[in-house]
Amino acid sequence: MRFGLIYELQLPRPWDADSEHRLVQDALSEVEAADRLGFDYVWANEHHFLEEYAHNSAPEVFLAAAAGRTSRIHVGHAVVLSPPGYNHPARVAERIAMLDLVSSGRAEWGTGSSASRAELEGFNIDPARKKQMWAEATEQTANMMAMTPYPGFKGAFFSMPVRNVIPKPLQKPHPPIWLACSNKETIHVAARNGVGALAFAFVDPAEAAKWAGEYYDIIKSEQCVPIGHAVNANIAMATGFSVHHDEAEAIRRGGEGFQFFGFALGHHYVYGEQVPGRTNIWERFERARDALPPPIGNGIGTPAQLIDRLTQYQDAGVDQVIFVQQAGRNTHEDIIASLELFAAEVMPVMKADQAARDARKQAELAPYIEAAMQRKQWMRPLAAHEIPPIPAYGRSVVAGESLPTALAARRGGGIHIPSEDPSERVRAAGDD
């Protein structure tokens, strides 16, 4: 089993001028520790406007910094908000490829569309069409990373001409694709598209077994038609995290944070009303705390308890457990202590037969993945003679005009056109 950490970068009020700076620096220090201790993944979600719940609106920057401080941990952009209103597909291809190069091939490409009104309407995205937007954009972003040049596209939600989208990622054909999943139906969507499932629904091992079983049943069926240029058959599930030899102390250190995580999520996505820049979610959480479910996560407890619970997830078919440790007011010191204790006493037990499990899984899935790739409808690459040139603006000449006349006209428009000496720079005023 593999283990990841997720960073929404939660920041309950009140804030001071240095709150976000301390938050980011502490998180990066935790990622450094996780890399040293043998954790497999760090995930960072893209969210916008979700005050207190998620201040990680530019995770590609956070993950690039994390990559520079680490050597082996995978850096997962989970999720890139995929509808073009958030991010143009070519910009996603460029960002993920660059992150893969910066991290020397450790990037993971999580995708999604969000379900919060603040985000969807903040970027003028139609909630009724976000799933179609996700599918169109994700497929084309994968094509951009894998094809030279990208043949261009005219779709329902974005269009662009032929371009060679650079840089290309180190991992070929592209980093592994994942889909953020909040329910069983989205798990099915991930499987049908041949991508990994990032399940953020906090289900128990019994329910996880059903979800994982159905996921892999679809991966092995004719329903699986890859959206990308490779299949990433993996299912990850999230849970709270706090480890101590004393169970009560583990709950004290991490339980409140996990409670707040769920409360703030519900506030922004389900039942809350947010006045931008004014609503205090932490105060609302404190008023509601006595009525909330007990703060028990499957990653909160003693080392022995975690080994028992994680073994149940492993037996259920879950490939990775993602820990929610940076939540609410959980302290940096307690997070580091939990990571160290987990690495010392839980991780060695859970990873004892990882290589053998990986080999069995790969052998079992290989024929199904091969069959799935044969079902994919590939974008036709362009032949050399079909690739249109892109004349520079300075080469454009009005029909019937001589080049000197055309250049003179452009000078009149405020653009400096140099002599024909190729060593002289061309500079368009205001276009630097």
C-alpha positions in Angstrom: 0.0 0.0 0.0 1.1 3.5 -0.8 0.6 6.6 1.4 0.0 10.2 0.5 -0.6 13.6 2.2 -3.0 16.2 0.9 -2.7 19.9 1.2 -5.7 22.1 0.8 -3.8 24.6 2.9 -6.5 25.2 5.4 -6.4 28.5 7.4 -9.2 29.1 10.0 -9.8 32.6 11.1 -8.5 34.9 12.6 -5.6 35.7 10.3 -2.7 38.1 10.7 -0.4 39.5 8.0 2.0 36.5 8.2 -0.6 33.7 8.5 -0.5 32.5 4.9 3.3 32.7 4.8 3.7 30.6 7.9 1.1 28.1 6.6 2.9 27.6 3.3 6.4 27.3 4.8 5.2 24.8 7.5 3.6 22.7 4.8 6.7 22.6 2.7 8.7 21.6 5.7 6.2 18.7 6.3 6.6 17.6 2.7 10.4 17.5 3.1 9.9 15.3 6.2 7.5 13.1 4.4 9.9 12.6 1.5 12.7 11.7 4.0 10.4 9.3 5.9 9.3 7.3 2.9 5.8 8.7 2.0 4.9 8.1 -1.6 2.8 11.1 -2.6 2.0 14.7 -1.8 -1.2 16.0 -3.3 -2.3 19.7 -3.6 -5.7 20.7 -4.7 -6.6 23.7 -6.9 -9.4 25.7 -5.3 -10.4 29.3 -5.6 -12.3 31.7 -3.2 -12.9 28.9 -0.6 -11.8 31.0 2.5 -10.5 29.0 5.5 -11.1 25.7 3.7 -8.5 25.9 0.9 -5.9 28.6 0.3 -4.0 26.6 -2.3 -5.1 28.4 -5.4 -1.8 27.9 -7.3 -0.8 24.3 -6.4 1.6 24.1 -9.4 3.8 26.7 -7.6 3.5 24.9 -4.2 4.4 21.6 -5.8 7.3 23.0 -7.8 8.7 24.3 -4.5 8.1 20.9 -2.9 9.8 19.1 -5.8 12.9 21.3 -5.3 13.1 20.3 -1.6 12.6 16.5 -2.2 14.0 13.7 -4.2 11.6 10.8 -4.4 8.0 11.7 -3.3 5.5 12.0 -6.2 4.1 15.5 -6.6 0.4 15.3 -7.4 -1.5 18.2 -8.8 -4.9 17.2 -7.4 -6.9 18.5 -8.9 -6.3 20.8 -11.9 -9.7 22.3 -12.4 -10.2 21.2 -16.0 -13.1 23.2 -17.6 -11.6 25.8 -19.9 -13.1 28.6 -17.9 -10.7 27.8 -15.2 -7.7 26.8 -17.2 -7.2 26.6 -20.9 -6.2 23.0 -21.8 -2.9 24.1 -23.4 -2.0 25.9 -20.2 -2.7 22.8 -18.2 -0.5 20.8 -20.6 2.3 23.3 -20.2 2.0 23.4 -16.4 1.9 19.6 -15.9 4.7 19.0 -18.3 6.9 21.6 -16.6 6.1 20.2 -13.1 7.1 16.8 -14.5 10.4 18.2 -15.7 11.1 20.1 -12.5 10.4 17.0 -10.4 12.4 14.7 -12.8 9.4 12.6 -13.7 7.5 12.6 -10.4 4.3 14.5 -11.4 0.8 13.1 -11.1 -2.0 14.8 -13.0 -5.2 15.0 -11.0 -8.3 16.4 -12.8 -11.8 17.6 -11.8 -14.2 20.5 -12.1 -15.3 21.4 -8.5 -18.9 21.5 -7.2 -18.7 24.8 -5.3 -20.9 27.7 -6.4 -18.1 30.2 -5.5 -15.7 28.6 -7.9 -18.1 27.6 -10.8 -19.9 30.9 -10.9 -16.7 32.9 -10.1 -15.3 31.6 -13.4 -18.7 31.7 -15.3 -18.9 28.0 -15.7 -22.3 26.3 -16.3 -22.6 23.6 -13.6 -24.9 21.6 -15.8 -22.1 21.2 -18.4 -19.0 20.9 -16.3 -18.7 17.2 -16.8 -18.7 17.5 -20.6 -16.2 20.3 -20.2 -14.0 18.1 -18.1 -14.1 15.3 -20.6 -13.3 17.5 -23.6 -10.5 19.4 -21.9 -8.9 16.4 -20.3 -8.7 14.4 -23.5 -7.3 17.3 -25.5 -4.7 18.2 -22.8 -3.5 14.6 -23.0 -3.2 14.9 -26.7 -1.3 18.1 -26.4 1.3 16.5 -24.2 1.7 13.4 -26.3 1.5 14.7 -29.9 4.0 16.7 -32.0 2.5 19.0 -33.1 -1.0 19.1 -31.6 -3.3 19.0 -34.7 -5.7 21.7 -33.4 -9.3 21.3 -32.2 -12.8 22.8 -32.6 -14.9 21.6 -29.7 -18.0 22.6 -27.8 -16.1 24.4 -25.1 -12.7 25.6 -26.6 -10.9 25.7 -29.9 -7.3 26.3 -30.9 -5.3 26.0 -34.1 -2.3 23.7 -34.8 0.5 24.3 -32.3 3.3 22.3 -30.8 2.6 22.5 -27.1 5.9 22.7 -25.2 7.5 21.6 -23.0 6.8 17.9 -23.2 6.7 15.9 -19.9 9.5 13.6 -18.9 7.0 10.7 -18.3 5.8 9.3 -21.6 3.2 9.7 -23.0 2.2 11.9 -20.1 2.0 11.8 -16.3 -0.6 9.5 -14.8 -4.2 10.9 -14.9 -6.5 10.9 -11.9 -10.1 12.1 -11.4 -11.3 13.6 -8.1 -14.3 11.5 -6.9 -16.8 12.3 -4.2 -19.2 9.4 -4.8 -19.5 6.0 -6.3 -20.8 7.3 -9.7 -17.6 9.4 -10.2 -15.6 6.3 -9.3 -17.3 4.6 -12.3 -16.5 7.6 -14.5 -12.8 7.3 -13.6 -12.8 3.6 -14.4 -14.6 4.1 -17.7 -12.0 6.6 -18.7 -9.1 4.5 -17.6 -7.8 7.0 -15.0 -7.0 6.7 -11.3 -9.8 7.5 -8.8 -9.0 10.0 -6.0 -11.8 9.3 -3.6 -12.5 12.1 -1.1 -15.7 10.7 0.4 -14.2 9.3 3.7 -15.8 5.9 3.5 -15.1 3.0 5.8 -13.3 -0.2 4.6 -16.5 -2.1 3.9 -17.8 0.6 1.6 -14.3 1.0 0.2 -14.3 -2.6 -0.8 -17.5 -2.1 -2.9 -16.1 1.0 -4.6 -12.8 -0.6 -5.4 -14.4 -3.8 -6.6 -16.7 -1.9 -9.0 -13.8 0.3 -10.1 -11.7 -2.7 -11.1 -14.6 -4.6 -12.6 -15.1 -1.6 -15.1 -11.3 -1.4 -15.7 -11.5 -5.0 -16.9 -14.6 -4.6 -19.0 -15.3 -3.2 -22.4 -16.7 0.0 -20.8 -13.1 1.1 -20.2 -12.0 3.4 -23.0 -9.0 5.5 -22.0 -9.4 9.3 -22.2 -5.6 9.6 -22.2 -2.7 7.9 -23.9 -2.2 5.4 -21.1 -4.3 3.7 -18.4 -3.7 4.6 -14.8 -5.5 1.8 -12.8 -5.4 2.9 -9.2 -7.8 3.9 -6.5 -6.9 6.2 -3.6 -9.0 7.1 -0.6 -8.7 9.9 1.9 -9.0 9.8 5.7 -8.0 11.9 8.7 -4.6 11.4 10.2 -3.1 11.7 13.7 -0.9 9.0 15.3 0.1 8.7 19.0 0.7 5.8 21.3 -2.2 7.1 23.4 -5.4 7.0 21.4 -7.0 9.9 23.3 -4.0 12.0 22.6 -4.1 11.1 18.9 -7.7 12.3 18.8 -6.9 15.4 20.8 -4.2 16.4 18.4 -6.0 15.6 15.1 -9.7 15.1 15.7 -10.7 18.7 15.8 -8.9 19.5 12.6 -10.6 16.6 10.8 -14.0 17.7 12.1 -13.3 21.2 10.8 -12.2 19.8 7.5 -15.6 18.2 7.0 -17.5 21.2 8.4 -15.7 23.7 6.1 -16.2 21.4 3.1 -19.9 21.2 3.9 -20.1 25.0 4.4 -18.7 25.8 0.9 -20.3 22.9 -1.0 -23.6 22.0 0.7 -25.3 24.1 3.4 -23.3 27.3 4.0 -23.7 30.9 2.9 -20.4 32.8 2.4 -20.0 36.6 2.5 -16.7 37.0 0.7 -14.0 38.4 3.0 -16.4 38.5 6.0 -17.9 35.1 7.0 -16.0 33.5 9.9 -16.3 29.7 9.3 -14.3 28.8 12.4 -16.7 30.6 14.7 -19.6 28.8 13.0 -17.8 25.5 13.5 -17.3 26.2 17.2 -21.0 26.9 17.7 -21.9 23.7 15.8 -19.2 21.4 17.3 -21.3 19.6 19.9 -23.8 18.5 17.2 -21.2 17.2 14.8 -20.2 13.5 14.5 -17.3 12.4 16.6 -13.9 13.2 15.2 -12.8 9.7 14.3 -10.9 9.0 11.1 -9.4 5.7 10.1 -6.0 7.3 10.2 -6.5 8.7 13.8 -5.3 6.4 16.6 -2.4 4.3 17.8 0.1 2.6 15.5 -1.6 -0.8 16.2 -5.0 0.6 15.4 -3.8 2.1 12.1 -2.2 -1.1 11.0 -5.5 -2.9 11.6 -7.6 -0.3 9.7 -5.2 0.1 6.8 -4.9 -3.6 6.4 -8.7 -3.6 5.9 -8.3 -0.9 3.2 -5.5 -2.9 1.6 -7.6 -6.1 1.6 -10.5 -4.1 0.1 -8.4 -3.3 -3.0 -7.4 0.3 -2.1 -4.0 1.1 -3.6 -3.3 4.3 -1.7 -4.5 6.0 1.4 -4.2 9.8 1.4 -4.0 11.4 4.8 -5.7 14.7 5.7 -3.3 16.0 8.4 -3.1 19.7 7.6 -6.6 20.5 8.7 -8.2 23.1 11.0 -5.8 24.2 13.7 -3.6 21.0 13.7 -0.2 22.2 14.6 3.0 21.8 12.6 4.7 20.1 15.5 2.0 17.5 16.0 1.9 16.8 12.2 5.6 16.1 12.1 5.4 13.9 15.2 2.6 11.8 13.6 4.5 11.5 10.3 7.6 10.2 12.2 5.7 7.7 14.3 3.8 6.4 11.4 7.0 5.9 9.4 8.7 4.2 12.2 5.9 1.7 13.3 3.2 1.5 10.7 4.7 2.0 7.3 7.2 -0.9 7.5 4.4 -3.4 8.2 2.2 -2.1 5.5 4.9 -2.0 2.8 6.4 -5.4 3.7 5.0 -7.1 0.6 4.5 -4.1 -1.7 6.7 -5.3 -4.5 5.0 -8.7 -4.7 1.6 -7.0 -4.7 2.6 -4.7 -7.4 3.9 -7.5 -9.6 0.6 -9.5 -9.1 -1.5 -6.5 -9.9 0.4 -5.6 -13.1 0.3 -9.2 -14.4 -3.4 -9.4 -13.7 -4.3 -6.1 -15.4 -1.9 -6.2 -18.4 -4.3 -8.0 -20.8 -7.2 -5.8 -19.8 -5.2 -2.6 -20.2 -4.0 -3.7 -23.6 -7.5 -4.4 -24.7 -8.7 -1.0 -23.4 -5.9 0.8 -25.4 -7.1 -0.9 -28.5 -10.6 0.5 -28.0 -9.4 4.1 -27.8 -10.3 6.5 -30.6 -7.0 8.2 -31.3 -6.7 11.7 -32.6 -5.2 11.6 -36.1 -1.7 13.1 -36.3 -1.0 15.5 -39.1 1.3 14.6 -42.0 4.2 16.9 -42.6 2.5 18.6 -45.6 -0.7 19.2 -43.5 1.1 21.3 -40.8 0.4 25.0 -41.6 3.2 27.5 -41.2 2.6 30.5 -38.9 3.9 33.6 -40.6 5.2 36.3 -38.2 3.1 39.4 -38.1 5.9 41.3 -39.7 5.6 39.1 -42.8 2.0 40.1 -43.4 1.7 42.3 -46.5 -1.6 43.9 -47.6 -2.6 42.5 -51.0 -1.3 44.8 -53.8 1.1 46.7 -51.6 4.8 46.5 -51.8 6.7 45.5 -48.7 8.1 49.0 -48.1 4.5 50.5 -48.3 3.2 47.9 -45.9 6.0 48.5 -43.5 5.4 52.2 -43.6 1.8 51.6 -42.8 2.7 49.6 -39.8 5.1 52.3 -38.6 2.2 54.7 -38.7 0.4 52.4 -36.3 3.0 52.8 -33.7 5.1 49.7 -34.4 8.8 50.2 -35.0 9.9 48.3 -38.1 13.7 48.1 -38.4 15.8 48.0 -41.5 16.3 44.7 -43.3 19.4 44.1 -41.2 18.4 40.8 -39.4 20.5 41.8 -36.4 18.2 44.7 -35.6 15.5 43.8 -33.1 11.8 44.1 -33.9 9.9 45.7 -31.1 6.1 46.2 -31.0 5.3 49.0 -28.6 3.4 47.6 -25.6 3.8 44.0 -26.7 6.9 43.0 -24.7 
